[in-house]
Amino acid sequence: MLDKVADFYEEAVDNAVDAMSSLMEPFIMVILGGITGTLIIAMYLPIFKMGEVVSG
C-alpha cells in the first residue's frame, strides 16, 4: 500500500516539476538573450566609437 502511495506522490511531483520547468524555460531564454546581447553591444560599441573618432 505504501508503494502505491509513494508512486502516486512521485508522479505528482514529477508532473509539477515538468510544468514548472516548461514555464521557466521562456524566461531563462530571455535572460540569456539579454546577457548575450549586452555582451555583444559592450564589445562592439567601443569599436564603433573609435571609428567615429578616426573618420570624424
PDB file of N, CA, C and O in Angstrom, chain B, residues numbered from 101:
ATOM      1  N   MET B 101       0.827  -1.195   0.000  1.00  0.00           N
ATOM      2  CA  MET B 101       0.000   0.000   0.000  1.00  0.00           C
ATOM      3  C   MET B 101       0.879   1.269   0.000  1.00  0.00           C
ATOM      4  O   MET B 101       0.597   2.236  -0.708  1.00  0.00           O
ATOM      5  N   LEU B 102       1.937   1.238   0.804  1.00  0.00           N
ATOM      6  CA  LEU B 102       2.828   2.407   0.840  1.00  0.00           C
ATOM      7  C   LEU B 102       3.531   2.611  -0.493  1.00  0.00           C
ATOM      8  O   LEU B 102       3.822   3.744  -0.875  1.00  0.00           O
ATOM      9  N   ASP B 103       3.805   1.522  -1.203  1.00  0.00           N
ATOM     10  CA  ASP B 103       4.409   1.658  -2.537  1.00  0.00           C
ATOM     11  C   ASP B 103       3.471   2.381  -3.491  1.00  0.00           C
ATOM     12  O   ASP B 103       3.924   3.200  -4.290  1.00  0.00           O
ATOM     13  N   LYS B 104       2.195   2.101  -3.428  1.00  0.00           N
ATOM     14  CA  LYS B 104       1.218   2.771  -4.293  1.00  0.00           C
ATOM     15  C   LYS B 104       1.127   4.259  -3.971  1.00  0.00           C
ATOM     16  O   LYS B 104       1.065   5.095  -4.873  1.00  0.00           O
ATOM     17  N   VAL B 105       1.121   4.586  -2.669  1.00  0.00           N
ATOM     18  CA  VAL B 105       1.077   5.984  -2.260  1.00  0.00           C
ATOM     19  C   VAL B 105       2.353   6.701  -2.700  1.00  0.00           C
ATOM     20  O   VAL B 105       2.294   7.836  -3.173  1.00  0.00           O
ATOM     21  N   ALA B 106       3.494   6.051  -2.548  1.00  0.00           N
ATOM     22  CA  ALA B 106       4.765   6.652  -2.957  1.00  0.00           C
ATOM     23  C   ALA B 106       4.787   6.875  -4.466  1.00  0.00           C
ATOM     24  O   ALA B 106       5.250   7.917  -4.930  1.00  0.00           O
ATOM     25  N   ASP B 107       4.294   5.912  -5.232  1.00  0.00           N
ATOM     26  CA  ASP B 107       4.239   6.074  -6.689  1.00  0.00           C
ATOM     27  C   ASP B 107       3.330   7.221  -7.081  1.00  0.00           C
ATOM     28  O   ASP B 107       3.651   7.992  -7.986  1.00  0.00           O
ATOM     29  N   PHE B 108       2.187   7.341  -6.399  1.00  0.00           N
ATOM     30  CA  PHE B 108       1.240   8.422  -6.703  1.00  0.00           C
ATOM     31  C   PHE B 108       1.877   9.784  -6.458  1.00  0.00           C
ATOM     32  O   PHE B 108       1.803  10.669  -7.310  1.00  0.00           O
ATOM     33  N   TYR B 109       2.499   9.953  -5.299  1.00  0.00           N
ATOM     34  CA  TYR B 109       3.109  11.241  -4.978  1.00  0.00           C
ATOM     35  C   TYR B 109       4.344  11.517  -5.825  1.00  0.00           C
ATOM     36  O   TYR B 109       4.621  12.669  -6.162  1.00  0.00           O
ATOM     37  N   GLU B 110       5.078  10.482  -6.166  1.00  0.00           N
ATOM     38  CA  GLU B 110       6.229  10.670  -7.041  1.00  0.00           C
ATOM     39  C   GLU B 110       5.795  11.148  -8.422  1.00  0.00           C
ATOM     40  O   GLU B 110       6.440  12.011  -9.018  1.00  0.00           O
ATOM     41  N   GLU B 111       4.707  10.588  -8.925  1.00  0.00           N
ATOM     42  CA  GLU B 111       4.180  11.030 -10.217  1.00  0.00           C
ATOM     43  C   GLU B 111       3.659  12.461 -10.132  1.00  0.00           C
ATOM     44  O   GLU B 111       3.836  13.240 -11.069  1.00  0.00           O
ATOM     45  N   ALA B 112       3.019  12.812  -9.022  1.00  0.00           N
ATOM     46  CA  ALA B 112       2.520  14.179  -8.847  1.00  0.00           C
ATOM     47  C   ALA B 112       3.671  15.176  -8.809  1.00  0.00           C
ATOM     48  O   ALA B 112       3.587  16.244  -9.414  1.00  0.00           O
ATOM     49  N   VAL B 113       4.739  14.835  -8.104  1.00  0.00           N
ATOM     50  CA  VAL B 113       5.904  15.729  -8.035  1.00  0.00           C
ATOM     51  C   VAL B 113       6.565  15.846  -9.400  1.00  0.00           C
ATOM     52  O   VAL B 113       6.961  16.940  -9.804  1.00  0.00           O
ATOM     53  N   ASP B 114       6.686  14.739 -10.111  1.00  0.00           N
ATOM     54  CA  ASP B 114       7.271  14.781 -11.455  1.00  0.00           C
ATOM     55  C   ASP B 114       6.460  15.674 -12.380  1.00  0.00           C
ATOM     56  O   ASP B 114       7.030  16.446 -13.151  1.00  0.00           O
ATOM     57  N   ASN B 115       5.133  15.579 -12.312  1.00  0.00           N
ATOM     58  CA  ASN B 115       4.277  16.425 -13.141  1.00  0.00           C
ATOM     59  C   ASN B 115       4.439  17.898 -12.777  1.00  0.00           C
ATOM     60  O   ASN B 115       4.490  18.755 -13.659  1.00  0.00           O
ATOM     61  N   ALA B 116       4.522  18.192 -11.483  1.00  0.00           N
ATOM     62  CA  ALA B 116       4.690  19.582 -11.047  1.00  0.00           C
ATOM     63  C   ALA B 116       6.032  20.142 -11.502  1.00  0.00           C
ATOM     64  O   ALA B 116       6.107  21.288 -11.945  1.00  0.00           O
ATOM     65  N   VAL B 117       7.086  19.348 -11.399  1.00  0.00           N
ATOM     66  CA  VAL B 117       8.412  19.798 -11.826  1.00  0.00           C
ATOM     67  C   VAL B 117       8.442  20.017 -13.334  1.00  0.00           C
ATOM     68  O   VAL B 117       9.028  20.993 -13.801  1.00  0.00           O
ATOM     69  N   ASP B 118       7.823  19.131 -14.096  1.00  0.00           N
ATOM     70  CA  ASP B 118       7.768  19.305 -15.550  1.00  0.00           C
ATOM     71  C   ASP B 118       7.013  20.575 -15.925  1.00  0.00           C
ATOM     72  O   ASP B 118       7.436  21.312 -16.815  1.00  0.00           O
ATOM     73  N   ALA B 119       5.896  20.831 -15.249  1.00  0.00           N
ATOM     74  CA  ALA B 119       5.118  22.037 -15.539  1.00  0.00           C
ATOM     75  C   ALA B 119       5.903  23.291 -15.189  1.00  0.00           C
ATOM     76  O   ALA B 119       5.890  24.264 -15.943  1.00  0.00           O
ATOM     77  N   MET B 120       6.587  23.276 -14.046  1.00  0.00           N
ATOM     78  CA  MET B 120       7.353  24.448 -13.634  1.00  0.00           C
ATOM     79  C   MET B 120       8.523  24.704 -14.567  1.00  0.00           C
ATOM     80  O   MET B 120       8.811  25.853 -14.904  1.00  0.00           O
ATOM     81  N   SER B 121       9.201  23.639 -14.988  1.00  0.00           N
ATOM     82  CA  SER B 121      10.335  23.830 -15.888  1.00  0.00           C
ATOM     83  C   SER B 121       9.877  24.315 -17.258  1.00  0.00           C
ATOM     84  O   SER B 121      10.584  25.094 -17.898  1.00  0.00           O
ATOM     85  N   SER B 122       8.721  23.876 -17.719  1.00  0.00           N
ATOM     86  CA  SER B 122       8.232  24.358 -19.009  1.00  0.00           C
ATOM     87  C   SER B 122       7.785  25.812 -18.920  1.00  0.00           C
ATOM     88  O   SER B 122       7.822  26.522 -19.925  1.00  0.00           O
ATOM     89  N   LEU B 123       7.365  26.270 -17.748  1.00  0.00           N
ATOM     90  CA  LEU B 123       7.012  27.684 -17.580  1.00  0.00           C
ATOM     91  C   LEU B 123       8.244  28.566 -17.438  1.00  0.00           C
ATOM     92  O   LEU B 123       8.240  29.714 -17.884  1.00  0.00           O
ATOM     93  N   MET B 124       9.293  28.045 -16.826  1.00  0.00           N
ATOM     94  CA  MET B 124      10.501  28.846 -16.605  1.00  0.00           C
ATOM     95  C   MET B 124      11.379  28.924 -17.842  1.00  0.00           C
ATOM     96  O   MET B 124      12.184  29.847 -17.964  1.00  0.00           O
ATOM     97  N   GLU B 125      11.244  27.994 -18.746  1.00  0.00           N
ATOM     98  CA  GLU B 125      12.132  27.922 -19.907  1.00  0.00           C
ATOM     99  C   GLU B 125      12.123  29.200 -20.755  1.00  0.00           C
ATOM    100  O   GLU B 125      13.201  29.672 -21.116  1.00  0.00           O
ATOM    101  N   PRO B 126      10.961  29.787 -21.096  1.00  0.00           N
ATOM    102  CA  PRO B 126      10.999  31.031 -21.884  1.00  0.00           C
ATOM    103  C   PRO B 126      11.684  32.189 -21.149  1.00  0.00           C
ATOM    104  O   PRO B 126      12.392  32.984 -21.769  1.00  0.00           O
ATOM    105  N   PHE B 127      11.478  32.286 -19.843  1.00  0.00           N
ATOM    106  CA  PHE B 127      12.119  33.361 -19.086  1.00  0.00           C
ATOM    107  C   PHE B 127      13.634  33.189 -19.069  1.00  0.00           C
ATOM    108  O   PHE B 127      14.374  34.169 -19.160  1.00  0.00           O
ATOM    109  N   ILE B 128      14.090  31.957 -18.952  1.00  0.00           N
ATOM    110  CA  ILE B 128      15.527  31.699 -18.974  1.00  0.00           C
ATOM    111  C   ILE B 128      16.109  32.080 -20.326  1.00  0.00           C
ATOM    112  O   ILE B 128      17.197  32.652 -20.391  1.00  0.00           O
ATOM    113  N   MET B 129      15.394  31.768 -21.411  1.00  0.00           N
ATOM    114  CA  MET B 129      15.865  32.134 -22.751  1.00  0.00           C
ATOM    115  C   MET B 129      15.954  33.652 -22.905  1.00  0.00           C
ATOM    116  O   MET B 129      16.911  34.157 -23.493  1.00  0.00           O
ATOM    117  N   VAL B 130      14.981  34.373 -22.390  1.00  0.00           N
ATOM    118  CA  VAL B 130      15.004  35.842 -22.485  1.00  0.00           C
ATOM    119  C   VAL B 130      16.170  36.406 -21.685  1.00  0.00           C
ATOM    120  O   VAL B 130      16.859  37.317 -22.144  1.00  0.00           O
ATOM    121  N   ILE B 131      16.390  35.873 -20.502  1.00  0.00           N
ATOM    122  CA  ILE B 131      17.502  36.358 -19.662  1.00  0.00           C
ATOM    123  C   ILE B 131      18.844  36.073 -20.333  1.00  0.00           C
ATOM    124  O   ILE B 131      19.713  36.944 -20.376  1.00  0.00           O
ATOM    125  N   LEU B 132      19.016  34.864 -20.855  1.00  0.00           N
ATOM    126  CA  LEU B 132      20.278  34.539 -21.525  1.00  0.00           C
ATOM    127  C   LEU B 132      20.463  35.385 -22.790  1.00  0.00           C
ATOM    128  O   LEU B 132      21.580  35.802 -23.097  1.00  0.00           O
ATOM    129  N   GLY B 133      19.384  35.637 -23.516  1.00  0.00           N
ATOM    130  CA  GLY B 133      19.470  36.502 -24.696  1.00  0.00           C
ATOM    131  C   GLY B 133      19.859  37.924 -24.322  1.00  0.00           C
ATOM    132  O   GLY B 133      20.645  38.563 -25.021  1.00  0.00           O
ATOM    133  N   GLY B 134      19.311  38.415 -23.224  1.00  0.00           N
ATOM    134  CA  GLY B 134      19.662  39.763 -22.764  1.00  0.00           C
ATOM    135  C   GLY B 134      21.119  39.863 -22.358  1.00  0.00           C
ATOM    136  O   GLY B 134      21.796  40.841 -22.674  1.00  0.00           O
ATOM    137  N   ILE B 135      21.595  38.851 -21.658  1.00  0.00           N
ATOM    138  CA  ILE B 135      23.002  38.848 -21.257  1.00  0.00           C
ATOM    139  C   ILE B 135      23.908  38.795 -22.482  1.00  0.00           C
ATOM    140  O   ILE B 135      24.898  39.522 -22.561  1.00  0.00           O
ATOM    141  N   THR B 136      23.564  37.929 -23.441  1.00  0.00           N
ATOM    142  CA  THR B 136      24.370  37.814 -24.659  1.00  0.00           C
ATOM    143  C   THR B 136      24.343  39.110 -25.454  1.00  0.00           C
ATOM    144  O   THR B 136      25.383  39.561 -25.933  1.00  0.00           O
ATOM    145  N   GLY B 137      23.177  39.712 -25.601  1.00  0.00           N
ATOM    146  CA  GLY B 137      23.070  40.979 -26.322  1.00  0.00           C
ATOM    147  C   GLY B 137      23.863  42.087 -25.664  1.00  0.00           C
ATOM    148  O   GLY B 137      24.509  42.888 -26.340  1.00  0.00           O
ATOM    149  N   THR B 138      23.812  42.131 -24.341  1.00  0.00           N
ATOM    150  CA  THR B 138      24.572  43.146 -23.614  1.00  0.00           C
ATOM    151  C   THR B 138      26.064  42.967 -23.821  1.00  0.00           C
ATOM    152  O   THR B 138      26.785  43.945 -24.016  1.00  0.00           O
ATOM    153  N   LEU B 139      26.534  41.733 -23.781  1.00  0.00           N
ATOM    154  CA  LEU B 139      27.958  41.492 -24.011  1.00  0.00           C
ATOM    155  C   LEU B 139      28.376  41.869 -25.427  1.00  0.00           C
ATOM    156  O   LEU B 139      29.450  42.436 -25.631  1.00  0.00           O
ATOM    157  N   ILE B 140      27.531  41.556 -26.403  1.00  0.00           N
ATOM    158  CA  ILE B 140      27.863  41.904 -27.789  1.00  0.00           C
ATOM    159  C   ILE B 140      27.912  43.415 -27.959  1.00  0.00           C
ATOM    160  O   ILE B 140      28.832  43.937 -28.589  1.00  0.00           O
ATOM    161  N   ILE B 141      26.935  44.119 -27.407  1.00  0.00           N
ATOM    162  CA  ILE B 141      26.931  45.580 -27.505  1.00  0.00           C
ATOM    163  C   ILE B 141      28.143  46.165 -26.776  1.00  0.00           C
ATOM    164  O   ILE B 141      28.762  47.113 -27.259  1.00  0.00           O
ATOM    165  N   ALA B 142      28.479  45.600 -25.619  1.00  0.00           N
ATOM    166  CA  ALA B 142      29.625  46.105 -24.856  1.00  0.00           C
ATOM    167  C   ALA B 142      30.934  45.896 -25.609  1.00  0.00           C
ATOM    168  O   ALA B 142      31.877  46.667 -25.430  1.00  0.00           O
ATOM    169  N   MET B 143      31.005  44.867 -26.446  1.00  0.00           N
ATOM    170  CA  MET B 143      32.237  44.640 -27.199  1.00  0.00           C
ATOM    171  C   MET B 143      32.303  45.511 -28.456  1.00  0.00           C
ATOM    172  O   MET B 143      33.374  46.008 -28.804  1.00  0.00           O
ATOM    173  N   TYR B 144      31.180  45.700 -29.135  1.00  0.00           N
ATOM    174  CA  TYR B 144      31.206  46.416 -30.408  1.00  0.00           C
ATOM    175  C   TYR B 144      31.077  47.924 -30.277  1.00  0.00           C
ATOM    176  O   TYR B 144      31.515  48.643 -31.175  1.00  0.00           O
ATOM    177  N   LEU B 145      30.497  48.431 -29.203  1.00  0.00           N
ATOM    178  CA  LEU B 145      30.324  49.874 -29.055  1.00  0.00           C
ATOM    179  C   LEU B 145      31.653  50.625 -29.054  1.00  0.00           C
ATOM    180  O   LEU B 145      31.749  51.653 -29.723  1.00  0.00           O
ATOM    181  N   PRO B 146      32.676  50.172 -28.345  1.00  0.00           N
ATOM    182  CA  PRO B 146      33.964  50.894 -28.426  1.00  0.00           C
ATOM    183  C   PRO B 146      34.564  50.886 -29.831  1.00  0.00           C
ATOM    184  O   PRO B 146      35.221  51.850 -30.226  1.00  0.00           O
ATOM    185  N   ILE B 147      34.350  49.825 -30.579  1.00  0.00           N
ATOM    186  CA  ILE B 147      34.877  49.772 -31.939  1.00  0.00           C
ATOM    187  C   ILE B 147      34.196  50.827 -32.806  1.00  0.00           C
ATOM    188  O   ILE B 147      34.854  51.507 -33.594  1.00  0.00           O
ATOM    189  N   PHE B 148      32.882  50.963 -32.661  1.00  0.00           N
ATOM    190  CA  PHE B 148      32.160  51.979 -33.440  1.00  0.00           C
ATOM    191  C   PHE B 148      32.546  53.387 -33.007  1.00  0.00           C
ATOM    192  O   PHE B 148      32.660  54.281 -33.845  1.00  0.00           O
ATOM    193  N   LYS B 149      32.750  53.595 -31.704  1.00  0.00           N
ATOM    194  CA  LYS B 149      33.172  54.911 -31.216  1.00  0.00           C
ATOM    195  C   LYS B 149      34.563  55.255 -31.766  1.00  0.00           C
ATOM    196  O   LYS B 149      34.816  56.403 -32.131  1.00  0.00           O
ATOM    197  N   MET B 150      35.454  54.278 -31.826  1.00  0.00           N
ATOM    198  CA  MET B 150      36.776  54.514 -32.345  1.00  0.00           C
ATOM    199  C   MET B 150      36.709  54.831 -33.852  1.00  0.00           C
ATOM    200  O   MET B 150      37.488  55.645 -34.348  1.00  0.00           O
ATOM    201  N   GLY B 151      35.802  54.204 -34.558  1.00  0.00           N
ATOM    202  CA  GLY B 151      35.625  54.503 -35.980  1.00  0.00           C
ATOM    203  C   GLY B 151      35.121  55.912 -36.203  1.00  0.00           C
ATOM    204  O   GLY B 151      35.506  56.556 -37.180  1.00  0.00           O
ATOM    205  N   GLU B 152      34.257  56.414 -35.309  1.00  0.00           N
ATOM    206  CA  GLU B 152      33.760  57.794 -35.419  1.00  0.00           C
ATOM    207  C   GLU B 152      34.903  58.784 -35.166  1.00  0.00           C
ATOM    208  O   GLU B 152      34.988  59.812 -35.838  1.00  0.00           O
ATOM    209  N   VAL B 153      35.763  58.490 -34.222  1.00  0.00           N
ATOM    210  CA  VAL B 153      36.869  59.391 -33.902  1.00  0.00           C
ATOM    211  C   VAL B 153      37.861  59.428 -35.050  1.00  0.00           C
ATOM    212  O   VAL B 153      38.357  60.498 -35.402  1.00  0.00           O
ATOM    213  N   VAL B 154      38.156  58.289 -35.634  1.00  0.00           N
ATOM    214  CA  VAL B 154      39.133  58.224 -36.734  1.00  0.00           C
ATOM    215  C   VAL B 154      38.589  58.913 -37.964  1.00  0.00           C
ATOM    216  O   VAL B 154      39.310  59.673 -38.610  1.00  0.00           O
ATOM    217  N   SER B 155      37.314  58.663 -38.311  1.00  0.00           N
ATOM    218  CA  SER B 155      36.765  59.232 -39.552  1.00  0.00           C
ATOM    219  C   SER B 155      36.308  60.679 -39.354  1.00  0.00           C
ATOM    220  O   SER B 155      36.250  61.435 -40.323  1.00  0.00           O
ATOM    221  N   GLY B 156      35.993  61.071 -38.158  1.00  0.00           N
ATOM    222  CA  GLY B 156      35.428  62.409 -37.943  1.00  0.00           C
ATOM    223  C   GLY B 156      36.404  63.336 -37.390  1.00  0.00           C
ATOM    224  O   GLY B 156      36.083  64.501 -37.152  1.00  0.00           O
TER     225      GLY B 156
END
